[in-house]
């Protein structure tokens, strides 16, 4: 008896599987194949659905119950191409009888208990496996790289269909495709600080960190990834970004997960937090799973400025930047977290390209926080600026510059950024104390009521905002008037010349005169200059018949500190 070949048709229609209980008549019975994308969070990485021309590979095998049957053309890895109606059409004609034989029992697909099974199926989405597909096991290796175009995302998005039940001749092979890979998508939300900026995301690049880029799949039901974690660039369309990553990629708290570069000159980083993991809690929180889109909504503000205000030996004040640098424009509000500045204390902030001019803003302490007036802004994303600050108190003057940091020299010009612009304050003047002592023998003098005066010193100077140096003014004869105590007095840094003399007058009118530049420090070196940021303590020993003197130089300790920040200034 002759047997006609039955053409294998492909269509997109869901028909439930049924089991054959008796041998079917020899009539033409089409084999229907259904291909669809399943799940709510699983959507095709490009276009959201199958498109005309998409290729599908299906491994078909004749089954007798749970036992595979081998005939001339079965099992077979069959290729299908989606037509204009999104129906899979076999690349070469397929017939039911290609999977059957009537020559002996156990090989006829029309027998009861026999049927056709789709053991596995893949859609490469235009991509290419690292190595050739092992048809018998369904094993293939897939690789992830940078995805800076929609096509690159699509070609990385491997789809698979898992093993289906055995379908008899009158049944339909249902192939619900799922994403074999994982997906990370990001929506950038820009706050009002970007309102006046044209195309702030024009040059923005998002890069995922710690991504597994190699993964092996086995017959659409198992996978394993093991590769050195790498960085992967994401594809952006407006404020929406997406990248396909290998399942198995670790998602660990504290890991640096995302870099956001050049949002109108600002750079950001994002670490995985408990809040992020909680948002993903329905999935395995430790690693990326196949077919899951891990989405992040990220709100961005412009850069904050962090200032560390250090008052050397007296009091240390830490101020954390809490404002938002706006484009074009920001130096921001500063919140004091420690210290004893009085309400109304202020400093002048200078921002300039080449040489300092007039101050750019005044930053004032209002009793609870520092407020900048006016707010300063980065005018564009390419111009580097120098930042300096001057706090001029009743006596003391503090000057600040950007400290050396991670390869940047102290005082370097800073490019527009979201990261902090740190300012470390230091003393630009000197400090002076004079202590009188005498012997405990008969040569002792009565120090009660003694006065100290110093003449021929500069009492004024001109501050260079760029480097904090002070150029002394003219010498003043009565520079430090007679006083019973000179303690922690703020003075102008200067060279001590021959004319600078200390005069000590006892209550009985006895007078002692000491040339300052002949006083020796603890190393027996003459102190001929008062340097900025140093505290000088002169101890003068007086006796009835002799006068000796020495001086001790004490360095002011400059302490700088910083709070924790996800956005580093360099």
C-alpha positions as CSV (number, residue, x, y, z in Angstrom):
1,X,0.0,0.0,0.0
2,X,1.4,3.3,-1.0
3,X,1.7,6.2,1.5
4,X,1.5,9.8,0.4
5,X,3.7,12.4,2.0
6,X,2.1,14.8,4.3
7,X,3.4,18.4,4.1
8,X,4.5,19.9,7.4
9,X,2.8,23.4,7.7
10,X,3.7,26.0,10.2
11,X,1.2,28.6,11.6
12,X,0.7,30.8,14.7
13,X,-2.3,29.3,16.4
14,X,-2.5,27.7,19.9
15,X,-4.0,24.2,19.8
16,X,-3.8,22.1,22.9
17,X,-1.9,18.8,22.7
18,X,-3.9,15.6,22.4
19,X,-2.8,12.0,22.6
20,X,-3.5,9.5,19.9
21,X,-5.3,6.3,20.9
22,X,-5.6,4.5,17.6
23,X,-3.9,4.4,14.2
24,X,-4.9,7.3,12.0
25,X,-6.3,7.0,8.5
26,X,-3.9,7.8,5.6
27,X,-5.1,11.3,4.7
28,X,-3.2,14.5,4.4
29,X,-3.0,15.9,7.9
30,X,-1.1,19.2,8.4
31,X,1.3,19.5,11.3
32,X,0.8,22.9,12.8
33,X,3.6,24.7,14.6
34,X,2.9,27.6,17.0
35,X,5.6,30.1,17.8
36,X,5.0,32.9,20.4
37,X,6.8,35.0,23.0
38,X,5.6,34.2,26.5
39,X,5.4,36.0,29.8
40,X,4.7,39.6,30.8
41,X,8.2,40.8,31.6
42,X,9.7,38.8,28.8
43,X,9.4,40.9,25.6
44,X,11.5,40.7,22.5
45,X,14.5,43.0,22.8
46,X,13.8,44.5,19.5
47,X,10.3,45.3,18.1
48,X,8.6,43.4,20.9
49,X,7.5,40.5,18.7
50,X,8.6,38.2,16.0
51,X,9.1,39.9,12.7
52,X,9.1,38.8,9.1
53,X,12.4,37.1,8.3
54,X,13.1,35.9,11.9
55,X,14.8,32.5,11.9
56,X,13.8,29.7,14.2
57,X,15.6,26.4,14.7
58,X,13.5,23.5,16.0
59,X,14.9,20.1,16.9
60,X,12.1,17.6,16.0
61,X,12.1,13.9,16.9
62,X,9.7,11.0,16.5
63,X,8.7,9.7,20.0
64,X,7.1,6.4,21.0
65,X,5.9,7.3,24.4
66,X,9.1,8.6,26.0
67,X,11.5,6.8,23.7
68,X,13.0,8.5,20.7
69,X,12.5,6.8,17.3
70,X,15.2,7.1,14.6
71,X,14.3,6.9,10.9
72,X,15.9,8.2,7.8
73,X,15.4,11.9,8.5
74,X,14.5,11.9,12.1
75,X,15.5,13.4,14.5
76,X,15.9,16.6,12.5
77,X,17.0,20.2,13.2
78,X,14.5,22.1,11.1
79,X,14.8,25.7,10.2
80,X,11.8,28.0,9.9
81,X,11.5,31.6,8.7
82,X,8.7,34.0,9.8
83,X,6.6,35.2,6.9
84,X,4.7,38.5,6.6
85,X,1.9,37.1,8.8
86,X,4.5,36.1,11.4
87,X,3.9,32.4,10.7
88,X,6.9,30.1,10.7
89,X,7.5,28.5,7.3
90,X,10.0,25.7,6.9
91,X,13.1,26.6,5.0
92,X,12.8,23.3,3.1
93,X,9.6,21.3,2.6
94,X,8.9,19.0,5.5
95,X,6.5,16.0,5.5
96,X,5.1,14.0,8.3
97,X,6.4,10.8,6.7
98,X,10.0,12.1,7.0
99,X,9.6,11.3,10.6
100,X,8.0,7.9,10.1
101,X,8.3,4.5,8.4
102,X,5.7,1.9,7.7
103,X,8.1,-0.9,7.1
104,X,8.0,-2.4,10.6
105,X,6.1,-1.8,13.8
106,X,7.4,0.8,16.2
107,X,8.5,3.2,13.5
108,X,5.1,4.4,12.2
109,X,4.2,7.8,13.6
110,X,0.5,7.1,13.0
111,X,0.6,4.3,15.6
112,X,-1.1,4.9,18.9
113,X,1.3,6.4,21.4
114,X,3.5,7.8,18.7
115,X,4.0,11.5,18.0
116,X,6.3,14.3,17.2
117,X,8.2,16.3,19.8
118,X,10.0,19.6,19.7
119,X,12.9,18.7,21.9
120,X,14.2,22.3,21.9
121,X,14.1,25.4,19.8
122,X,16.2,28.5,19.4
123,X,15.9,31.9,17.8
124,X,19.3,33.5,17.4
125,X,17.7,36.9,16.6
126,X,20.4,37.6,14.1
127,X,23.2,36.7,16.5
128,X,25.7,33.9,16.2
129,X,26.7,31.4,18.8
130,X,30.3,31.3,20.0
131,X,30.5,27.6,18.9
132,X,28.3,25.5,16.6
133,X,25.1,24.1,18.0
134,X,25.4,20.5,19.2
135,X,22.2,19.2,17.6
136,X,21.8,16.1,19.7
137,X,22.1,17.8,23.1
138,X,21.0,21.3,22.1
139,X,24.1,22.8,23.7
140,X,25.5,26.1,22.5
141,X,27.7,28.9,23.8
142,X,26.5,32.5,23.7
143,X,28.5,35.7,24.3
144,X,27.6,39.2,25.4
145,X,29.4,42.4,24.3
146,X,28.8,46.1,24.2
147,X,25.3,47.0,22.9
148,X,25.4,50.6,21.6
149,X,22.7,50.0,18.9
150,X,19.2,48.4,18.8
151,X,20.6,45.8,16.4
152,X,23.3,44.8,18.8
153,X,20.7,44.4,21.6
154,X,18.6,42.2,19.3
155,X,21.5,40.1,18.2
156,X,22.4,39.4,21.8
157,X,18.9,38.4,22.8
158,X,18.9,34.7,22.4
159,X,15.4,33.1,22.6
160,X,14.6,29.5,23.5
161,X,11.6,27.2,23.6
162,X,11.6,24.5,26.2
163,X,10.8,20.8,25.5
164,X,7.1,20.3,24.6
165,X,4.8,17.3,25.1
166,X,4.7,14.7,22.3
167,X,2.1,15.7,19.7
168,X,0.2,13.2,17.6
169,X,-0.5,13.7,13.9
170,X,-3.6,15.7,14.4
171,X,-2.0,17.9,17.1
172,X,-0.2,21.2,17.0
173,X,3.3,21.7,18.2
174,X,3.2,24.7,20.5
175,X,6.5,26.6,20.8
176,X,6.3,29.3,23.4
177,X,9.6,31.1,23.2
178,X,11.2,32.7,26.2
179,X,14.3,34.9,26.6
180,X,17.2,32.7,27.4
181,X,19.1,35.8,28.5
182,X,18.5,38.4,31.2
183,X,17.8,42.0,30.6
184,X,18.7,45.2,32.4
185,X,16.7,48.3,31.5
186,X,17.2,51.8,33.0
187,X,15.0,54.9,32.8
188,X,16.8,58.2,33.6
189,X,14.6,60.8,35.2
190,X,16.1,64.3,35.2
191,X,15.0,66.7,38.0
192,X,14.3,70.4,37.6
193,X,18.0,71.3,37.7
194,X,18.2,70.2,34.0
195,X,15.2,72.3,32.9
196,X,17.3,74.9,31.1
197,X,19.5,72.4,29.4
198,X,19.2,71.4,25.7
199,X,19.6,67.7,25.1
200,X,21.4,66.8,28.4
201,X,21.5,63.1,27.4
202,X,23.0,63.7,24.0
203,X,26.4,62.3,24.9
204,X,25.4,60.2,27.9
205,X,26.8,56.6,28.1
206,X,25.6,54.0,30.6
207,X,27.9,51.1,31.4
208,X,27.0,48.0,33.5
209,X,29.7,46.6,35.7
210,X,30.4,43.0,36.9
211,X,28.5,41.4,34.0
212,X,29.0,37.8,33.0
213,X,29.5,37.8,29.2
214,X,29.7,34.1,28.4
215,X,27.0,31.5,29.0
216,X,26.3,27.9,27.9
217,X,22.7,26.6,27.3
218,X,21.7,23.0,27.1
219,X,18.6,21.9,25.3
220,X,16.5,24.9,26.4
221,X,16.3,23.8,30.0
222,X,19.7,24.4,31.7
223,X,22.4,27.0,31.6
224,X,25.6,27.9,33.3
225,X,27.7,31.1,33.1
226,X,31.3,31.4,34.2
227,X,33.4,34.2,32.9
228,X,35.5,37.1,34.3
229,X,33.0,39.9,35.1
230,X,33.3,42.7,32.5
231,X,31.8,46.1,31.7
232,X,29.0,46.3,29.1
233,X,27.8,49.5,27.5
234,X,24.0,49.9,27.2
235,X,21.9,51.1,24.2
236,X,20.1,54.3,24.8
237,X,17.0,55.7,23.1
238,X,16.1,59.0,24.7
239,X,16.0,58.4,28.5
240,X,15.5,54.7,28.1
241,X,18.5,52.3,28.1
242,X,18.7,48.6,27.8
243,X,21.3,45.8,27.6
244,X,21.1,42.0,27.5
245,X,23.3,40.2,30.0
246,X,24.1,36.6,30.7
247,X,21.9,34.8,33.3
248,X,23.9,34.0,36.3
249,X,25.4,37.5,36.5
250,X,25.7,38.3,40.3
251,X,23.5,40.9,41.9
252,X,25.1,41.6,45.2
253,X,24.5,44.3,47.7
254,X,27.3,47.0,47.6
255,X,28.5,46.1,44.1
256,X,29.1,48.9,41.7
257,X,26.5,48.1,39.2
258,X,26.2,51.1,36.9
259,X,28.2,54.0,35.6
260,X,26.4,57.0,34.1
261,X,28.8,59.2,32.2
262,X,28.4,62.7,30.8
263,X,24.9,63.8,31.7
264,X,25.6,67.4,30.5
265,X,29.1,67.1,32.1
266,X,28.1,65.1,35.1
267,X,29.2,61.5,36.0
268,X,27.3,59.2,38.3
269,X,27.7,55.7,39.8
270,X,25.1,53.4,41.2
271,X,25.7,50.6,43.7
272,X,23.3,47.8,44.4
273,X,21.4,48.5,47.6
274,X,18.9,46.7,49.8
275,X,16.2,48.9,48.3
276,X,17.1,47.8,44.7
277,X,17.2,44.1,45.7
278,X,13.9,44.5,47.5
279,X,12.4,45.8,44.2
280,X,13.7,42.7,42.5
281,X,12.7,40.4,45.4
282,X,10.3,38.3,43.3
283,X,13.3,36.9,41.4
284,X,16.4,35.3,42.7
285,X,18.1,38.3,44.4
286,X,21.6,36.9,44.1
287,X,21.9,36.5,40.4
288,X,20.2,37.4,37.1
289,X,17.7,34.8,35.9
290,X,16.7,34.0,32.3
291,X,13.8,35.9,30.9
292,X,13.7,38.6,33.6
293,X,14.0,42.3,32.9
294,X,15.7,44.0,35.9
295,X,14.5,47.6,35.6
296,X,15.8,50.7,37.4
297,X,14.3,54.2,37.5
298,X,17.1,56.6,38.4
299,X,16.5,60.2,39.2
300,X,19.5,62.5,38.5
301,X,20.4,65.9,39.9
302,X,23.3,68.1,39.0
303,X,26.6,68.0,41.0
304,X,26.9,68.6,44.7
305,X,29.9,70.5,46.2
306,X,31.4,69.2,49.4
307,X,33.5,71.6,51.5
308,X,35.8,70.6,54.3
309,X,36.4,73.7,56.4
310,X,39.3,73.1,58.8
311,X,40.3,75.7,61.4
312,X,43.7,74.1,62.3
313,X,44.5,74.0,66.0
314,X,41.2,75.6,67.1
315,X,38.2,73.8,65.7
316,X,37.5,71.5,62.8
317,X,34.2,71.9,60.9
318,X,33.0,69.3,58.3
319,X,30.4,70.4,55.8
320,X,28.7,68.0,53.5
321,X,27.4,69.1,50.1
322,X,23.6,68.6,49.8
323,X,22.8,70.9,46.9
324,X,22.5,70.3,43.2
325,X,24.8,71.8,40.6
326,X,22.6,73.1,37.9
327,X,23.4,73.5,34.2
328,X,24.1,76.1,33.2
329,X,25.0,76.8,36.7
330,X,25.7,75.5,41.1
331,X,27.7,75.6,44.1
332,X,24.9,74.8,46.4
333,X,23.9,74.6,50.0
334,X,26.3,73.1,52.5
335,X,25.1,71.4,55.6
336,X,27.3,71.6,58.7
337,X,27.7,68.3,60.4
338,X,30.1,69.3,63.1
339,X,31.8,72.4,64.4
340,X,31.1,75.7,66.2
341,X,30.8,78.4,63.6
342,X,28.7,81.2,64.7
343,X,25.6,82.4,62.9
344,X,26.6,84.8,60.2
345,X,30.1,83.4,59.6
346,X,30.8,83.5,55.9
347,X,33.5,83.0,53.2
348,X,34.0,84.3,49.7
349,X,34.1,81.7,47.0
350,X,36.1,82.3,43.8
351,X,35.6,80.3,40.5
352,X,37.7,81.3,37.5
353,X,39.3,79.9,34.3
354,X,42.8,81.5,34.3
355,X,43.2,84.2,37.0
356,X,40.9,85.1,39.9
357,X,38.8,88.2,39.6
358,X,35.9,89.3,41.8
359,X,34.4,86.8,44.1
360,X,31.8,84.5,42.6
361,X,29.6,84.0,45.6
362,X,29.3,84.5,49.3
363,X,28.6,81.5,51.4
364,X,27.1,82.3,54.8
365,X,26.3,80.2,57.8
366,X,22.7,80.8,58.9
367,X,22.9,78.8,62.2
368,X,22.1,75.4,60.7
369,X,23.5,75.3,57.2
370,X,25.7,77.2,54.8
371,X,23.9,79.0,52.0
372,X,25.6,80.3,48.8
373,X,24.5,83.6,47.3
374,X,24.2,83.5,44.4
375,X,24.1,79.9,43.4
376,X,26.9,79.1,40.9
377,X,26.5,76.9,37.9
378,X,28.7,75.1,35.4
379,X,28.0,77.0,32.2
380,X,28.9,74.1,29.9
381,X,30.3,70.6,30.0
382,X,33.8,71.3,28.8
383,X,35.3,74.4,30.6
384,X,37.6,73.6,33.5
385,X,37.5,75.9,36.5
386,X,39.7,76.7,39.5
387,X,38.0,77.0,42.9
388,X,39.4,79.0,45.8
389,X,37.8,80.3,49.0
390,X,38.7,83.0,51.5
391,X,37.2,83.3,55.0
392,X,38.3,86.5,56.6
393,X,37.5,86.6,60.3
394,X,38.1,89.4,62.8
395,X,41.8,88.5,63.1
396,X,42.4,85.2,61.3
397,X,42.1,84.5,57.6
398,X,41.5,81.1,56.1
399,X,42.1,80.2,52.5
400,X,41.0,77.1,50.7
401,X,41.9,75.3,47.5
402,X,41.1,71.9,46.0
403,X,43.4,69.3,47.6
404,X,45.6,66.8,45.8
405,X,43.6,63.7,45.1
406,X,44.0,60.5,43.0
407,X,46.5,61.9,40.5
408,X,45.2,65.5,40.6
409,X,47.6,68.1,41.8
410,X,46.6,70.4,44.6
411,X,44.7,73.4,43.2
412,X,44.1,71.8,39.8
413,X,41.3,73.1,37.6
414,X,38.2,70.9,37.7
415,X,36.1,69.8,34.8
416,X,32.3,70.0,35.1
417,X,31.0,67.1,37.1
418,X,28.4,65.8,39.4
419,X,31.2,64.6,41.7
420,X,32.2,66.9,44.5
421,X,34.5,69.9,44.3
422,X,36.3,69.6,47.7
423,X,37.7,72.7,49.4
424,X,40.3,72.3,52.2
425,X,40.8,75.4,54.3
426,X,44.2,76.4,55.8
427,X,45.6,79.3,57.7
428,X,47.3,82.0,55.6
429,X,48.5,84.0,58.5
430,X,50.8,83.2,61.4
431,X,50.2,82.9,65.1
432,X,52.3,84.4,67.8
433,X,52.6,83.9,71.5
434,X,55.1,85.3,74.0
435,X,55.8,83.8,77.4
436,X,58.0,85.4,80.1
437,X,59.9,83.5,82.7
438,X,62.6,84.2,85.3
439,X,64.8,82.2,87.6
440,X,64.1,81.0,91.1
441,X,67.3,82.3,92.5
442,X,68.3,85.8,93.7
443,X,68.7,86.9,90.1
444,X,64.9,86.6,89.5
445,X,63.0,89.6,88.4
446,X,59.4,90.6,89.2
447,X,57.3,89.8,86.2
448,X,54.1,91.0,87.6
449,X,52.8,93.9,85.5
450,X,55.4,93.4,82.8
451,X,54.4,94.5,79.3
452,X,55.5,93.2,75.9
453,X,55.6,95.3,72.7
454,X,56.9,94.5,69.2
455,X,57.8,97.2,66.7
456,X,58.5,97.4,63.0
457,X,56.3,94.6,61.7
458,X,53.9,94.6,58.7
459,X,50.4,94.6,60.0
460,X,48.6,94.4,56.7
461,X,49.1,92.5,53.4
462,X,47.6,91.6,50.1
463,X,46.3,88.1,49.6
464,X,46.8,86.3,46.3
465,X,43.6,84.3,45.9
466,X,45.2,81.9,43.5
467,X,47.9,80.5,45.8
468,X,47.0,81.9,49.3
469,X,50.3,83.8,49.6
470,X,50.3,87.2,51.4
471,X,52.5,90.0,50.3
472,X,53.3,92.1,53.5
473,X,52.7,95.8,53.5
474,X,54.8,98.6,55.0
475,X,56.4,98.2,58.5
476,X,54.5,99.7,61.3
477,X,56.6,101.2,64.2
478,X,54.0,100.4,66.9
479,X,53.0,97.1,65.3
480,X,52.0,95.3,68.5
481,X,51.3,97.8,71.3
482,X,52.5,97.1,74.9
483,X,50.4,94.4,76.5
484,X,50.8,92.2,79.6
485,X,49.8,89.1,77.5
486,X,50.5,88.2,73.9
487,X,48.8,84.8,73.3
488,X,47.7,83.2,70.0
489,X,47.9,86.6,68.3
490,X,47.3,86.4,64.5
491,X,50.1,88.2,62.5
492,X,51.0,88.7,58.9
493,X,53.6,86.1,57.5
494,X,56.7,88.1,56.8
495,X,60.5,88.3,56.8
496,X,61.8,89.4,60.2
497,X,64.3,92.1,59.6
498,X,66.9,93.8,61.9
499,X,64.4,96.6,62.7
500,X,61.9,94.2,64.3
501,X,62.5,94.4,68.0
502,X,60.6,93.1,71.0
503,X,60.5,95.4,74.0
504,X,59.8,94.1,77.5
505,X,59.1,96.7,80.3
506,X,59.0,95.6,83.9
507,X,56.7,97.4,86.4
508,X,59.7,99.2,87.9
509,X,60.5,100.7,84.5
510,X,63.3,98.4,83.6
511,X,63.4,97.8,79.9
512,X,64.7,94.9,77.8
513,X,65.0,95.0,74.0
514,X,65.4,91.8,71.9
515,X,66.0,91.7,68.1
516,X,63.4,89.1,66.9
517,X,65.6,87.7,64.1
518,X,68.3,86.7,66.6
519,X,65.9,84.4,68.5
520,X,66.7,80.7,68.0
521,X,64.3,77.8,67.6
522,X,64.8,74.4,69.2
523,X,67.4,73.5,66.6
524,X,69.4,76.6,67.4
525,X,68.4,78.1,64.0
526,X,67.5,81.8,63.9
527,X,63.9,82.5,63.1
528,X,64.1,85.1,60.3
529,X,60.7,84.5,58.8
530,X,57.1,83.9,60.0
531,X,55.6,81.4,57.7
532,X,51.9,81.0,56.9
533,X,50.0,78.4,58.9
534,X,52.6,78.2,61.7
535,X,52.3,79.1,65.3
536,X,55.4,80.7,67.0
537,X,55.8,80.7,70.7
538,X,58.7,82.8,72.1
539,X,59.8,82.0,75.6
540,X,61.8,85.0,77.1
541,X,63.9,84.3,80.1
542,X,64.7,87.4,82.2
543,X,67.2,87.8,85.0
544,X,68.7,90.7,86.8
545,X,72.0,90.5,84.9
546,X,71.2,88.7,81.8
547,X,68.6,88.1,79.2
548,X,68.3,84.8,77.2
549,X,65.7,83.8,74.8
550,X,64.5,81.0,72.7
551,X,61.5,80.3,70.4
552,X,59.5,77.3,69.6
553,X,57.7,76.7,66.3
554,X,54.5,74.8,66.5
555,X,52.9,73.6,63.2
556,X,49.2,74.1,62.9
557,X,47.7,70.8,62.0
558,X,45.4,71.0,59.0
559,X,42.8,68.3,59.1
560,X,40.7,67.6,56.1
561,X,37.8,65.2,56.0
562,X,35.1,64.0,53.6
563,X,31.7,62.4,54.0
564,X,30.6,59.2,52.0
565,X,29.7,60.0,48.3
566,X,28.5,57.7,45.2
567,X,29.8,60.4,43.0
568,X,33.6,61.0,43.2
569,X,35.0,64.5,42.1
570,X,37.7,62.9,40.0
